[in-house]
Amino acid sequence: MHSVLSVTDARERLAEIANRVRSSGERILLEERGTPVAALVPPSDLKALELFEDWFDGRDALDALADYRVAGGVRWEDVKRDLGQ
């Protein structure tokens, strides 16, 4: 679960909010006019997210390699042509 604060409130109380995140591990969603714009999370949450992204990147790279082994590559000239160069 997480708390929700406006960007304006967060700006006025940043030190207090940062302490809440650090001490309790609370996650805080920042909104501007009711639209989520950012989140304050503990560093451990950020690290976990980065590791998760790295895992997905690795999986995508392995999938691309498998596709290459099955279908072969694309000629550099074709890539440039497709990009309009």
PDB file of N, CA, C and O in Angstrom:
ATOM      1  N   MET A   1       0.841  -1.180   0.000  1.00  0.00           N
ATOM      2  CA  MET A   1       0.000   0.000   0.000  1.00  0.00           C
ATOM      3  C   MET A   1       0.883   1.239   0.000  1.00  0.00           C
ATOM      4  O   MET A   1       2.029   1.190   0.448  1.00  0.00           O
ATOM      5  N   HIS A   2       0.363   2.326  -0.492  1.00  0.00           N
ATOM      6  CA  HIS A   2       1.132   3.563  -0.544  1.00  0.00           C
ATOM      7  C   HIS A   2       0.243   4.753  -0.185  1.00  0.00           C
ATOM      8  O   HIS A   2      -0.985   4.688  -0.230  1.00  0.00           O
ATOM      9  N   SER A   3       0.917   5.829   0.168  1.00  0.00           N
ATOM     10  CA  SER A   3       0.230   7.093   0.434  1.00  0.00           C
ATOM     11  C   SER A   3       0.233   7.928  -0.839  1.00  0.00           C
ATOM     12  O   SER A   3       1.042   7.704  -1.739  1.00  0.00           O
ATOM     13  N   VAL A   4      -0.674   8.884  -0.904  1.00  0.00           N
ATOM     14  CA  VAL A   4      -0.748   9.789  -2.052  1.00  0.00           C
ATOM     15  C   VAL A   4      -0.671  11.216  -1.533  1.00  0.00           C
ATOM     16  O   VAL A   4      -1.383  11.585  -0.599  1.00  0.00           O
ATOM     17  N   LEU A   5       0.192  12.012  -2.143  1.00  0.00           N
ATOM     18  CA  LEU A   5       0.331  13.423  -1.793  1.00  0.00           C
ATOM     19  C   LEU A   5       0.394  14.251  -3.058  1.00  0.00           C
ATOM     20  O   LEU A   5       0.809  13.770  -4.112  1.00  0.00           O
ATOM     21  N   SER A   6      -0.019  15.489  -2.946  1.00  0.00           N
ATOM     22  CA  SER A   6       0.148  16.398  -4.080  1.00  0.00           C
ATOM     23  C   SER A   6       1.605  16.835  -4.131  1.00  0.00           C
ATOM     24  O   SER A   6       2.304  16.816  -3.118  1.00  0.00           O
ATOM     25  N   VAL A   7       2.051  17.224  -5.307  1.00  0.00           N
ATOM     26  CA  VAL A   7       3.417  17.723  -5.465  1.00  0.00           C
ATOM     27  C   VAL A   7       3.620  18.950  -4.582  1.00  0.00           C
ATOM     28  O   VAL A   7       4.688  19.130  -3.996  1.00  0.00           O
ATOM     29  N   THR A   8       2.605  19.783  -4.491  1.00  0.00           N
ATOM     30  CA  THR A   8       2.705  20.985  -3.656  1.00  0.00           C
ATOM     31  C   THR A   8       2.938  20.625  -2.194  1.00  0.00           C
ATOM     32  O   THR A   8       3.816  21.193  -1.545  1.00  0.00           O
ATOM     33  N   ASP A   9       2.146  19.674  -1.669  1.00  0.00           N
ATOM     34  CA  ASP A   9       2.342  19.233  -0.280  1.00  0.00           C
ATOM     35  C   ASP A   9       3.722  18.628  -0.092  1.00  0.00           C
ATOM     36  O   ASP A   9       4.389  18.894   0.907  1.00  0.00           O
ATOM     37  N   ALA A  10       4.147  17.824  -1.038  1.00  0.00           N
ATOM     38  CA  ALA A  10       5.452  17.173  -0.935  1.00  0.00           C
ATOM     39  C   ALA A  10       6.572  18.210  -0.923  1.00  0.00           C
ATOM     40  O   ALA A  10       7.540  18.076  -0.174  1.00  0.00           O
ATOM     41  N   ARG A  11       6.441  19.229  -1.745  1.00  0.00           N
ATOM     42  CA  ARG A  11       7.458  20.280  -1.810  1.00  0.00           C
ATOM     43  C   ARG A  11       7.594  20.966  -0.447  1.00  0.00           C
ATOM     44  O   ARG A  11       8.702  21.249   0.009  1.00  0.00           O
ATOM     45  N   GLU A  12       6.470  21.225   0.185  1.00  0.00           N
ATOM     46  CA  GLU A  12       6.478  21.931   1.468  1.00  0.00           C
ATOM     47  C   GLU A  12       6.978  21.057   2.614  1.00  0.00           C
ATOM     48  O   GLU A  12       7.468  21.572   3.619  1.00  0.00           O
ATOM     49  N   ARG A  13       6.856  19.735   2.470  1.00  0.00           N
ATOM     50  CA  ARG A  13       7.178  18.821   3.585  1.00  0.00           C
ATOM     51  C   ARG A  13       8.216  17.770   3.192  1.00  0.00           C
ATOM     52  O   ARG A  13       8.209  16.662   3.728  1.00  0.00           O
ATOM     53  N   LEU A  14       9.111  18.115   2.255  1.00  0.00           N
ATOM     54  CA  LEU A  14      10.026  17.123   1.697  1.00  0.00           C
ATOM     55  C   LEU A  14      10.877  16.425   2.758  1.00  0.00           C
ATOM     56  O   LEU A  14      11.017  15.203   2.719  1.00  0.00           O
ATOM     57  N   ALA A  15      11.443  17.169   3.695  1.00  0.00           N
ATOM     58  CA  ALA A  15      12.294  16.541   4.714  1.00  0.00           C
ATOM     59  C   ALA A  15      11.498  15.525   5.535  1.00  0.00           C
ATOM     60  O   ALA A  15      11.981  14.423   5.794  1.00  0.00           O
ATOM     61  N   GLU A  16      10.301  15.885   5.937  1.00  0.00           N
ATOM     62  CA  GLU A  16       9.455  14.974   6.713  1.00  0.00           C
ATOM     63  C   GLU A  16       9.107  13.726   5.895  1.00  0.00           C
ATOM     64  O   GLU A  16       9.159  12.606   6.404  1.00  0.00           O
ATOM     65  N   ILE A  17       8.756  13.931   4.634  1.00  0.00           N
ATOM     66  CA  ILE A  17       8.352  12.812   3.779  1.00  0.00           C
ATOM     67  C   ILE A  17       9.535  11.884   3.514  1.00  0.00           C
ATOM     68  O   ILE A  17       9.392  10.663   3.563  1.00  0.00           O
ATOM     69  N   ALA A  18      10.693  12.459   3.236  1.00  0.00           N
ATOM     70  CA  ALA A  18      11.887  11.638   3.008  1.00  0.00           C
ATOM     71  C   ALA A  18      12.202  10.805   4.242  1.00  0.00           C
ATOM     72  O   ALA A  18      12.610   9.650   4.125  1.00  0.00           O
ATOM     73  N   ASN A  19      12.016  11.380   5.414  1.00  0.00           N
ATOM     74  CA  ASN A  19      12.253  10.636   6.653  1.00  0.00           C
ATOM     75  C   ASN A  19      11.258   9.489   6.806  1.00  0.00           C
ATOM     76  O   ASN A  19      11.631   8.406   7.255  1.00  0.00           O
ATOM     77  N   ARG A  20       9.994   9.715   6.438  1.00  0.00           N
ATOM     78  CA  ARG A  20       8.991   8.641   6.499  1.00  0.00           C
ATOM     79  C   ARG A  20       9.380   7.486   5.584  1.00  0.00           C
ATOM     80  O   ARG A  20       9.285   6.318   5.962  1.00  0.00           O
ATOM     81  N   VAL A  21       9.820   7.828   4.380  1.00  0.00           N
ATOM     82  CA  VAL A  21      10.219   6.793   3.423  1.00  0.00           C
ATOM     83  C   VAL A  21      11.417   6.019   3.971  1.00  0.00           C
ATOM     84  O   VAL A  21      11.451   4.789   3.922  1.00  0.00           O
ATOM     85  N   ARG A  22      12.390   6.750   4.488  1.00  0.00           N
ATOM     86  CA  ARG A  22      13.606   6.112   5.000  1.00  0.00           C
ATOM     87  C   ARG A  22      13.329   5.263   6.238  1.00  0.00           C
ATOM     88  O   ARG A  22      13.813   4.135   6.332  1.00  0.00           O
ATOM     89  N   SER A  23      12.576   5.777   7.162  1.00  0.00           N
ATOM     90  CA  SER A  23      12.420   5.078   8.443  1.00  0.00           C
ATOM     91  C   SER A  23      11.404   3.943   8.407  1.00  0.00           C
ATOM     92  O   SER A  23      11.582   2.936   9.092  1.00  0.00           O
ATOM     93  N   SER A  24      10.349   4.089   7.621  1.00  0.00           N
ATOM     94  CA  SER A  24       9.299   3.063   7.640  1.00  0.00           C
ATOM     95  C   SER A  24       9.188   2.276   6.341  1.00  0.00           C
ATOM     96  O   SER A  24       8.446   1.298   6.264  1.00  0.00           O
ATOM     97  N   GLY A  25       9.932   2.706   5.315  1.00  0.00           N
ATOM     98  CA  GLY A  25       9.821   2.030   4.035  1.00  0.00           C
ATOM     99  C   GLY A  25       8.550   2.378   3.280  1.00  0.00           C
ATOM    100  O   GLY A  25       8.192   1.709   2.311  1.00  0.00           O
ATOM    101  N   GLU A  26       7.873   3.422   3.726  1.00  0.00           N
ATOM    102  CA  GLU A  26       6.624   3.834   3.087  1.00  0.00           C
ATOM    103  C   GLU A  26       6.869   4.266   1.646  1.00  0.00           C
ATOM    104  O   GLU A  26       7.898   4.863   1.330  1.00  0.00           O
ATOM    105  N   ARG A  27       5.925   3.962   0.795  1.00  0.00           N
ATOM    106  CA  ARG A  27       5.959   4.404  -0.607  1.00  0.00           C
ATOM    107  C   ARG A  27       4.945   5.532  -0.754  1.00  0.00           C
ATOM    108  O   ARG A  27       3.816   5.436  -0.273  1.00  0.00           O
ATOM    109  N   ILE A  28       5.363   6.596  -1.424  1.00  0.00           N
ATOM    110  CA  ILE A  28       4.494   7.760  -1.545  1.00  0.00           C
ATOM    111  C   ILE A  28       4.361   8.148  -3.009  1.00  0.00           C
ATOM    112  O   ILE A  28       5.352   8.431  -3.682  1.00  0.00           O
ATOM    113  N   LEU A  29       3.133   8.157  -3.491  1.00  0.00           N
ATOM    114  CA  LEU A  29       2.827   8.553  -4.857  1.00  0.00           C
ATOM    115  C   LEU A  29       2.562  10.052  -4.878  1.00  0.00           C
ATOM    116  O   LEU A  29       1.766  10.558  -4.087  1.00  0.00           O
ATOM    117  N   LEU A  30       3.230  10.762  -5.783  1.00  0.00           N
ATOM    118  CA  LEU A  30       3.026  12.202  -5.917  1.00  0.00           C
ATOM    119  C   LEU A  30       2.122  12.464  -7.110  1.00  0.00           C
ATOM    120  O   LEU A  30       2.321  11.933  -8.202  1.00  0.00           O
ATOM    121  N   GLU A  31       1.121  13.302  -6.861  1.00  0.00           N
ATOM    122  CA  GLU A  31       0.163  13.637  -7.917  1.00  0.00           C
ATOM    123  C   GLU A  31       0.152  15.130  -8.163  1.00  0.00           C
ATOM    124  O   GLU A  31       0.396  15.938  -7.267  1.00  0.00           O
ATOM    125  N   GLU A  32      -0.140  15.469  -9.405  1.00  0.00           N
ATOM    126  CA  GLU A  32      -0.334  16.865  -9.790  1.00  0.00           C
ATOM    127  C   GLU A  32      -1.695  16.952 -10.461  1.00  0.00           C
ATOM    128  O   GLU A  32      -1.912  16.368 -11.522  1.00  0.00           O
ATOM    129  N   ARG A  33      -2.599  17.674  -9.844  1.00  0.00           N
ATOM    130  CA  ARG A  33      -3.986  17.789 -10.328  1.00  0.00           C
ATOM    131  C   ARG A  33      -4.624  16.414 -10.523  1.00  0.00           C
ATOM    132  O   ARG A  33      -5.331  16.174 -11.502  1.00  0.00           O
ATOM    133  N   GLY A  34      -4.361  15.520  -9.571  1.00  0.00           N
ATOM    134  CA  GLY A  34      -4.969  14.193  -9.606  1.00  0.00           C
ATOM    135  C   GLY A  34      -4.286  13.183 -10.509  1.00  0.00           C
ATOM    136  O   GLY A  34      -4.729  12.038 -10.597  1.00  0.00           O
ATOM    137  N   THR A  35      -3.211  13.586 -11.184  1.00  0.00           N
ATOM    138  CA  THR A  35      -2.493  12.689 -12.080  1.00  0.00           C
ATOM    139  C   THR A  35      -1.171  12.269 -11.447  1.00  0.00           C
ATOM    140  O   THR A  35      -0.384  13.130 -11.051  1.00  0.00           O
ATOM    141  N   PRO A  36      -0.908  10.975 -11.342  1.00  0.00           N
ATOM    142  CA  PRO A  36       0.373  10.524 -10.798  1.00  0.00           C
ATOM    143  C   PRO A  36       1.540  11.022 -11.654  1.00  0.00           C
ATOM    144  O   PRO A  36       1.517  10.900 -12.879  1.00  0.00           O
ATOM    145  N   VAL A  37       2.568  11.589 -10.990  1.00  0.00           N
ATOM    146  CA  VAL A  37       3.718  12.113 -11.729  1.00  0.00           C
ATOM    147  C   VAL A  37       5.046  11.540 -11.257  1.00  0.00           C
ATOM    148  O   VAL A  37       6.025  11.566 -12.003  1.00  0.00           O
ATOM    149  N   ALA A  38       5.098  11.026 -10.045  1.00  0.00           N
ATOM    150  CA  ALA A  38       6.343  10.486  -9.507  1.00  0.00           C
ATOM    151  C   ALA A  38       6.036   9.682  -8.256  1.00  0.00           C
ATOM    152  O   ALA A  38       4.925   9.716  -7.727  1.00  0.00           O
ATOM    153  N   ALA A  39       7.041   8.964  -7.799  1.00  0.00           N
ATOM    154  CA  ALA A  39       6.888   8.212  -6.559  1.00  0.00           C
ATOM    155  C   ALA A  39       8.173   8.300  -5.751  1.00  0.00           C
ATOM    156  O   ALA A  39       9.272   8.293  -6.306  1.00  0.00           O
ATOM    157  N   LEU A  40       8.023   8.381  -4.455  1.00  0.00           N
ATOM    158  CA  LEU A  40       9.154   8.309  -3.546  1.00  0.00           C
ATOM    159  C   LEU A  40       9.137   6.914  -2.936  1.00  0.00           C
ATOM    160  O   LEU A  40       8.153   6.504  -2.320  1.00  0.00           O
ATOM    161  N   VAL A  41      10.236   6.192  -3.114  1.00  0.00           N
ATOM    162  CA  VAL A  41      10.322   4.821  -2.616  1.00  0.00           C
ATOM    163  C   VAL A  41      11.646   4.633  -1.904  1.00  0.00           C
ATOM    164  O   VAL A  41      12.597   5.370  -2.163  1.00  0.00           O
ATOM    165  N   PRO A  42      11.722   3.659  -1.009  1.00  0.00           N
ATOM    166  CA  PRO A  42      12.995   3.383  -0.352  1.00  0.00           C
ATOM    167  C   PRO A  42      14.037   2.920  -1.375  1.00  0.00           C
ATOM    168  O   PRO A  42      13.682   2.337  -2.399  1.00  0.00           O
ATOM    169  N   PRO A  43      15.301   3.173  -1.104  1.00  0.00           N
ATOM    170  CA  PRO A  43      16.356   2.743  -2.027  1.00  0.00           C
ATOM    171  C   PRO A  43      16.312   1.241  -2.332  1.00  0.00           C
ATOM    172  O   PRO A  43      16.654   0.824  -3.439  1.00  0.00           O
ATOM    173  N   SER A  44      15.900   0.443  -1.370  1.00  0.00           N
ATOM    174  CA  SER A  44      15.832  -1.007  -1.619  1.00  0.00           C
ATOM    175  C   SER A  44      14.785  -1.334  -2.690  1.00  0.00           C
ATOM    176  O   SER A  44      14.977  -2.256  -3.482  1.00  0.00           O
ATOM    177  N   ASP A  45      13.684  -0.584  -2.714  1.00  0.00           N
ATOM    178  CA  ASP A  45      12.672  -0.780  -3.763  1.00  0.00           C
ATOM    179  C   ASP A  45      13.237  -0.394  -5.130  1.00  0.00           C
ATOM    180  O   ASP A  45      13.008  -1.089  -6.120  1.00  0.00           O
ATOM    181  N   LEU A  46      13.964   0.702  -5.178  1.00  0.00           N
ATOM    182  CA  LEU A  46      14.563   1.141  -6.438  1.00  0.00           C
ATOM    183  C   LEU A  46      15.560   0.104  -6.935  1.00  0.00           C
ATOM    184  O   LEU A  46      15.583  -0.215  -8.124  1.00  0.00           O
ATOM    185  N   LYS A  47      16.380  -0.422  -6.038  1.00  0.00           N
ATOM    186  CA  LYS A  47      17.363  -1.439  -6.416  1.00  0.00           C
ATOM    187  C   LYS A  47      16.649  -2.680  -6.965  1.00  0.00           C
ATOM    188  O   LYS A  47      17.075  -3.246  -7.972  1.00  0.00           O
ATOM    189  N   ALA A  48      15.573  -3.098  -6.309  1.00  0.00           N
ATOM    190  CA  ALA A  48      14.817  -4.266  -6.781  1.00  0.00           C
ATOM    191  C   ALA A  48      14.242  -4.010  -8.169  1.00  0.00           C
ATOM    192  O   ALA A  48      14.272  -4.895  -9.023  1.00  0.00           O
ATOM    193  N   LEU A  49      13.724  -2.818  -8.400  1.00  0.00           N
ATOM    194  CA  LEU A  49      13.183  -2.466  -9.713  1.00  0.00           C
ATOM    195  C   LEU A  49      14.277  -2.521 -10.775  1.00  0.00           C
ATOM    196  O   LEU A  49      14.059  -3.044 -11.868  1.00  0.00           O
ATOM    197  N   GLU A  50      15.446  -1.986 -10.457  1.00  0.00           N
ATOM    198  CA  GLU A  50      16.557  -2.003 -11.411  1.00  0.00           C
ATOM    199  C   GLU A  50      16.999  -3.430 -11.718  1.00  0.00           C
ATOM    200  O   GLU A  50      17.287  -3.745 -12.873  1.00  0.00           O
ATOM    201  N   LEU A  51      17.059  -4.293 -10.716  1.00  0.00           N
ATOM    202  CA  LEU A  51      17.417  -5.691 -10.948  1.00  0.00           C
ATOM    203  C   LEU A  51      16.375  -6.381 -11.813  1.00  0.00           C
ATOM    204  O   LEU A  51      16.719  -7.181 -12.684  1.00  0.00           O
ATOM    205  N   PHE A  52      15.109  -6.078 -11.579  1.00  0.00           N
ATOM    206  CA  PHE A  52      14.022  -6.637 -12.372  1.00  0.00           C
ATOM    207  C   PHE A  52      14.146  -6.197 -13.835  1.00  0.00           C
ATOM    208  O   PHE A  52      13.983  -7.008 -14.747  1.00  0.00           O
ATOM    209  N   GLU A  53      14.432  -4.917 -14.050  1.00  0.00           N
ATOM    210  CA  GLU A  53      14.619  -4.407 -15.413  1.00  0.00           C
ATOM    211  C   GLU A  53      15.806  -5.094 -16.090  1.00  0.00           C
ATOM    212  O   GLU A  53      15.727  -5.456 -17.264  1.00  0.00           O
ATOM    213  N   ASP A  54      16.902  -5.273 -15.356  1.00  0.00           N
ATOM    214  CA  ASP A  54      18.075  -5.955 -15.907  1.00  0.00           C
ATOM    215  C   ASP A  54      17.720  -7.381 -16.313  1.00  0.00           C
ATOM    216  O   ASP A  54      18.160  -7.857 -17.359  1.00  0.00           O
ATOM    217  N   TRP A  55      16.929  -8.060 -15.492  1.00  0.00           N
ATOM    218  CA  TRP A  55      16.521  -9.428 -15.802  1.00  0.00           C
ATOM    219  C   TRP A  55      15.717  -9.460 -17.098  1.00  0.00           C
ATOM    220  O   TRP A  55      15.951 -10.310 -17.957  1.00  0.00           O
ATOM    221  N   PHE A  56      14.766  -8.530 -17.239  1.00  0.00           N
ATOM    222  CA  PHE A  56      13.969  -8.466 -18.465  1.00  0.00           C
ATOM    223  C   PHE A  56      14.840  -8.143 -19.676  1.00  0.00           C
ATOM    224  O   PHE A  56      14.640  -8.716 -20.747  1.00  0.00           O
ATOM    225  N   ASP A  57      15.804  -7.233 -19.523  1.00  0.00           N
ATOM    226  CA  ASP A  57      16.709  -6.914 -20.626  1.00  0.00           C
ATOM    227  C   ASP A  57      17.497  -8.149 -21.050  1.00  0.00           C
ATOM    228  O   ASP A  57      17.666  -8.402 -22.243  1.00  0.00           O
ATOM    229  N   GLY A  58      17.975  -8.910 -20.083  1.00  0.00           N
ATOM    230  CA  GLY A  58      18.705 -10.136 -20.389  1.00  0.00           C
ATOM    231  C   GLY A  58      17.832 -11.152 -21.098  1.00  0.00           C
ATOM    232  O   GLY A  58      18.268 -11.808 -22.044  1.00  0.00           O
ATOM    233  N   ARG A  59      16.605 -11.280 -20.640  1.00  0.00           N
ATOM    234  CA  ARG A  59      15.669 -12.207 -21.288  1.00  0.00           C
ATOM    235  C   ARG A  59      15.384 -11.776 -22.724  1.00  0.00           C
ATOM    236  O   ARG A  59      15.335 -12.610 -23.629  1.00  0.00           O
ATOM    237  N   ASP A  60      15.196 -10.466 -22.931  1.00  0.00           N
ATOM    238  CA  ASP A  60      14.965  -9.960 -24.282  1.00  0.00           C
ATOM    239  C   ASP A  60      16.169 -10.219 -25.178  1.00  0.00           C
ATOM    240  O   ASP A  60      16.008 -10.560 -26.350  1.00  0.00           O
ATOM    241  N   ALA A  61      17.373 -10.061 -24.638  1.00  0.00           N
ATOM    242  CA  ALA A  61      18.584 -10.315 -25.430  1.00  0.00           C
ATOM    243  C   ALA A  61      18.669 -11.789 -25.820  1.00  0.00           C
ATOM    244  O   ALA A  61      19.020 -12.106 -26.956  1.00  0.00           O
ATOM    245  N   LEU A  62      18.355 -12.683 -24.899  1.00  0.00           N
ATOM    246  CA  LEU A  62      18.363 -14.115 -25.218  1.00  0.00           C
ATOM    247  C   LEU A  62      17.307 -14.457 -26.257  1.00  0.00           C
ATOM    248  O   LEU A  62      17.551 -15.277 -27.143  1.00  0.00           O
ATOM    249  N   ASP A  63      16.143 -13.840 -26.159  1.00  0.00           N
ATOM    250  CA  ASP A  63      15.092 -14.054 -27.174  1.00  0.00           C
ATOM    251  C   ASP A  63      15.559 -13.574 -28.544  1.00  0.00           C
ATOM    252  O   ASP A  63      15.320 -14.239 -29.552  1.00  0.00           O
ATOM    253  N   ALA A  64      16.223 -12.421 -28.581  1.00  0.00           N
ATOM    254  CA  ALA A  64      16.714 -11.884 -29.852  1.00  0.00           C
ATOM    255  C   ALA A  64      17.779 -12.800 -30.445  1.00  0.00           C
ATOM    256  O   ALA A  64      17.806 -13.018 -31.656  1.00  0.00           O
ATOM    257  N   LEU A  65      18.647 -13.333 -29.605  1.00  0.00           N
ATOM    258  CA  LEU A  65      19.672 -14.258 -30.077  1.00  0.00           C
ATOM    259  C   LEU A  65      19.035 -15.529 -30.634  1.00  0.00           C
ATOM    260  O   LEU A  65      19.468 -16.040 -31.666  1.00  0.00           O
ATOM    261  N   ALA A  66      18.018 -16.035 -29.960  1.00  0.00           N
ATOM    262  CA  ALA A  66      17.318 -17.224 -30.448  1.00  0.00           C
ATOM    263  C   ALA A  66      16.654 -16.940 -31.794  1.00  0.00           C
ATOM    264  O   ALA A  66      16.703 -17.775 -32.697  1.00  0.00           O
ATOM    265  N   ASP A  67      16.037 -15.771 -31.933  1.00  0.00           N
ATOM    266  CA  ASP A  67      15.429 -15.389 -33.210  1.00  0.00           C
ATOM    267  C   ASP A  67      16.486 -15.318 -34.315  1.00  0.00           C
ATOM    268  O   ASP A  67      16.257 -15.767 -35.437  1.00  0.00           O
ATOM    269  N   TYR A  68      17.636 -14.751 -33.981  1.00  0.00           N
ATOM    270  CA  TYR A  68      18.723 -14.636 -34.957  1.00  0.00           C
ATOM    271  C   TYR A  68      19.172 -16.026 -35.415  1.00  0.00           C
ATOM    272  O   TYR A  68      19.399 -16.252 -36.604  1.00  0.00           O
ATOM    273  N   ARG A  69      19.295 -16.941 -34.473  1.00  0.00           N
ATOM    274  CA  ARG A  69      19.751 -18.288 -34.820  1.00  0.00           C
ATOM    275  C   ARG A  69      18.741 -19.011 -35.709  1.00  0.00           C
ATOM    276  O   ARG A  69      19.123 -19.840 -36.535  1.00  0.00           O
ATOM    277  N   VAL A  70      17.453 -18.702 -35.543  1.00  0.00           N
ATOM    278  CA  VAL A  70      16.418 -19.352 -36.341  1.00  0.00           C
ATOM    279  C   VAL A  70      16.265 -18.657 -37.699  1.00  0.00           C
ATOM    280  O   VAL A  70      16.246 -19.322 -38.735  1.00  0.00           O
ATOM    281  N   ALA A  71      16.157 -17.344 -37.697  1.00  0.00           N
ATOM    282  CA  ALA A  71      15.805 -16.610 -38.914  1.00  0.00           C
ATOM    283  C   ALA A  71      16.995 -15.940 -39.596  1.00  0.00           C
ATOM    284  O   ALA A  71      16.874 -15.478 -40.730  1.00  0.00           O
ATOM    285  N   GLY A  72      18.126 -15.882 -38.928  1.00  0.00           N
ATOM    286  CA  GLY A  72      19.266 -15.184 -39.515  1.00  0.00           C
ATOM    287  C   GLY A  72      19.191 -13.694 -39.243  1.00  0.00           C
ATOM    288  O   GLY A  72      18.249 -13.201 -38.624  1.00  0.00           O
ATOM    289  N   GLY A  73      20.188 -13.003 -39.711  1.00  0.00           N
ATOM    290  CA  GLY A  73      20.281 -11.580 -39.440  1.00  0.00           C
ATOM    291  C   GLY A  73      19.694 -10.732 -40.550  1.00  0.00           C
ATOM    292  O   GLY A  73      19.099 -11.234 -41.504  1.00  0.00           O
ATOM    293  N   VAL A  74      19.878  -9.449 -40.397  1.00  0.00           N
ATOM    294  CA  VAL A  74      19.412  -8.464 -41.370  1.00  0.00           C
ATOM    295  C   VAL A  74      20.656  -7.740 -41.886  1.00  0.00           C
ATOM    296  O   VAL A  74      21.542  -7.375 -41.114  1.00  0.00           O
ATOM    297  N   ARG A  75      20.706  -7.540 -43.193  1.00  0.00           N
ATOM    298  CA  ARG A  75      21.858  -6.852 -43.766  1.00  0.00           C
ATOM    299  C   ARG A  75      21.869  -5.387 -43.324  1.00  0.00           C
ATOM    300  O   ARG A  75      20.821  -4.748 -43.223  1.00  0.00           O
ATOM    301  N   TRP A  76      23.076  -4.868 -43.062  1.00  0.00           N
ATOM    302  CA  TRP A  76      23.248  -3.492 -42.611  1.00  0.00           C
ATOM    303  C   TRP A  76      22.648  -2.505 -43.619  1.00  0.00           C
ATOM    304  O   TRP A  76      22.056  -1.499 -43.226  1.00  0.00           O
ATOM    305  N   GLU A  77      22.796  -2.784 -44.874  1.00  0.00           N
ATOM    306  CA  GLU A  77      22.244  -1.905 -45.907  1.00  0.00           C
ATOM    307  C   GLU A  77      20.721  -1.841 -45.812  1.00  0.00           C
ATOM    308  O   GLU A  77      20.123  -0.788 -46.035  1.00  0.00           O
ATOM    309  N   ASP A  78      20.096  -2.976 -45.479  1.00  0.00           N
ATOM    310  CA  ASP A  78      18.638  -2.991 -45.322  1.00  0.00           C
ATOM    311  C   ASP A  78      18.199  -2.174 -44.108  1.00  0.00           C
ATOM    312  O   ASP A  78      17.180  -1.486 -44.151  1.00  0.00           O
ATOM    313  N   VAL A  79      18.959  -2.252 -43.049  1.00  0.00           N
ATOM    314  CA  VAL A  79      18.643  -1.482 -41.846  1.00  0.00           C
ATOM    315  C   VAL A  79      18.719   0.018 -42.162  1.00  0.00           C
ATOM    316  O   VAL A  79      17.813   0.782 -41.827  1.00  0.00           O
ATOM    317  N   LYS A  80      19.815   0.422 -42.811  1.00  0.00           N
ATOM    318  CA  LYS A  80      19.957   1.839 -43.167  1.00  0.00           C
ATOM    319  C   LYS A  80      18.831   2.304 -44.076  1.00  0.00           C
ATOM    320  O   LYS A  80      18.292   3.396 -43.894  1.00  0.00           O
ATOM    321  N   ARG A  81      18.475   1.479 -45.053  1.00  0.00           N
ATOM    322  CA  ARG A  81      17.391   1.841 -45.968  1.00  0.00           C
ATOM    323  C   ARG A  81      16.076   2.008 -45.199  1.00  0.00           C
ATOM    324  O   ARG A  81      15.333   2.964 -45.423  1.00  0.00           O
ATOM    325  N   ASP A  82      15.801   1.074 -44.298  1.00  0.00           N
ATOM    326  CA  ASP A  82      14.558   1.130 -43.518  1.00  0.00           C
ATOM    327  C   ASP A  82      14.506   2.353 -42.611  1.00  0.00           C
ATOM    328  O   ASP A  82      13.428   2.857 -42.296  1.00  0.00           O
ATOM    329  N   LEU A  83      15.674   2.824 -42.195  1.00  0.00           N
ATOM    330  CA  LEU A  83      15.735   4.009 -41.342  1.00  0.00           C
ATOM    331  C   LEU A  83      15.802   5.297 -42.155  1.00  0.00           C
ATOM    332  O   LEU A  83      15.838   6.392 -41.592  1.00  0.00           O
ATOM    333  N   GLY A  84      15.818   5.162 -43.490  1.00  0.00           N
ATOM    334  CA  GLY A  84      15.834   6.333 -44.344  1.00  0.00           C
ATOM    335  C   GLY A  84      17.203   6.974 -44.467  1.00  0.00           C
ATOM    336  O   GLY A  84      17.307   8.185 -44.663  1.00  0.00           O
ATOM    337  N   GLN A  85      18.236   6.190 -44.357  1.00  0.00           N
ATOM    338  CA  GLN A  85      19.602   6.743 -44.445  1.00  0.00           C
ATOM    339  C   GLN A  85      20.327   6.217 -45.653  1.00  0.00           C
ATOM    340  O   GLN A  85      21.482   6.574 -45.883  1.00  0.00           O
TER     341      GLN A  85
END
